[in-house]
Amino acid sequence: MTNHIVLYQPQIPGNTGSIARTCAGTDTHLHLIKPLGFSTDDKMLKRAGLDYWHSVNITYYEDVESFFEQTSGKYYLLTKFGSHTYSDYDFSNTDEEHYFIFGRETTGLPDWIKEKYSETAMRIPMNDNIRSLNLANTASLLIYEALRQQDFPNLK
């Protein structure tokens, strides 16, 4: 496993479902940091039509500290306050674990995380007409950029 999507306290089930589908289709590991703003029990997943959930490699964490204690690699934050664009980074090293960390839809990431990983805080260029891009779209864009740089390993 080389690429990872990390969602810090996601609130909108549709976003997480779309991201999980992208992860299932790209062999990307999904990390969910609690509390979640929705249920992931079988009954709720079936009702939402998430029949691919079993194909997603998912790890749950009780809190963000547990996530950092249990993982190692290169951590990239996605924030509109990033000093570099996502295309400034080189994700081609498949010997390194790449963690793309996304904050809550409403409040983003805690300040201490943004400060600690400010060197790898990135943004996606956009105009001032909107506050932010959709979380699921942004995650897809980022994972496919990493996969493109890695020559789309194991994908047809």
URHUFEN-V370819 format. One record per residue. RES is the residue in three letters. BURIAL is # if it has 9 or more other ideal C-beta (glycine too) atoms within 8 Angstrom, else .. Layout:
BEGIN
res=RES burial=BURIAL
res=RES burial=BURIAL
END
This chain:
BEGIN
res=MET burial=.
res=THR burial=#
res=ASN burial=#
res=HIS burial=#
res=ILE burial=#
res=VAL burial=#
res=LEU burial=#
res=TYR burial=#
res=GLN burial=#
res=PRO burial=#
res=GLN burial=#
res=ILE burial=#
res=PRO burial=#
res=GLY burial=.
res=ASN burial=#
res=THR burial=#
res=GLY burial=#
res=SER burial=#
res=ILE burial=#
res=ALA burial=#
res=ARG burial=#
res=THR burial=#
res=CYS burial=#
res=ALA burial=#
res=GLY burial=.
res=THR burial=#
res=ASP burial=.
res=THR burial=#
res=HIS burial=#
res=LEU burial=#
res=HIS burial=#
res=LEU burial=#
res=ILE burial=#
res=LYS burial=#
res=PRO burial=.
res=LEU burial=#
res=GLY burial=.
res=PHE burial=#
res=SER burial=.
res=THR burial=.
res=ASP burial=.
res=ASP burial=.
res=LYS burial=.
res=MET burial=#
res=LEU burial=#
res=LYS burial=#
res=ARG burial=.
res=ALA burial=.
res=GLY burial=.
res=LEU burial=#
res=ASP burial=.
res=TYR burial=#
res=TRP burial=#
res=HIS burial=.
res=SER burial=.
res=VAL burial=#
res=ASN burial=#
res=ILE burial=#
res=THR burial=#
res=TYR burial=.
res=TYR burial=#
res=GLU burial=.
res=ASP burial=.
res=VAL burial=#
res=GLU burial=.
res=SER burial=#
res=PHE burial=#
res=PHE burial=.
res=GLU burial=.
res=GLN burial=.
res=THR burial=#
res=SER burial=.
res=GLY burial=#
res=LYS burial=.
res=TYR burial=.
res=TYR burial=#
res=LEU burial=#
res=LEU burial=#
res=THR burial=#
res=LYS burial=.
res=PHE burial=.
res=GLY burial=#
res=SER burial=.
res=HIS burial=#
res=THR burial=#
res=TYR burial=#
res=SER burial=.
res=ASP burial=.
res=TYR burial=#
res=ASP burial=.
res=PHE burial=#
res=SER burial=.
res=ASN burial=.
res=THR burial=.
res=ASP burial=.
res=GLU burial=.
res=GLU burial=#
res=HIS burial=#
res=TYR burial=#
res=PHE burial=#
res=ILE burial=#
res=PHE burial=#
res=GLY burial=#
res=ARG burial=#
res=GLU burial=.
res=THR burial=.
res=THR burial=.
res=GLY burial=.
res=LEU burial=#
res=PRO burial=.
res=ASP burial=.
res=TRP burial=.
res=ILE burial=#
res=LYS burial=#
res=GLU burial=.
res=LYS burial=.
res=TYR burial=#
res=SER burial=.
res=GLU burial=.
res=THR burial=#
res=ALA burial=#
res=MET burial=#
res=ARG burial=#
res=ILE burial=#
res=PRO burial=.
res=MET burial=.
res=ASN burial=.
res=ASP burial=.
res=ASN burial=.
res=ILE burial=.
res=ARG burial=.
res=SER burial=.
res=LEU burial=.
res=ASN burial=.
res=LEU burial=#
res=ALA burial=#
res=ASN burial=.
res=THR burial=#
res=ALA burial=#
res=SER burial=#
res=LEU burial=#
res=LEU burial=#
res=ILE burial=#
res=TYR burial=#
res=GLU burial=#
res=ALA burial=#
res=LEU burial=#
res=ARG burial=.
res=GLN burial=#
res=GLN burial=#
res=ASP burial=.
res=PHE burial=.
res=PRO burial=.
res=ASN burial=.
res=LEU burial=.
res=LYS burial=.
END
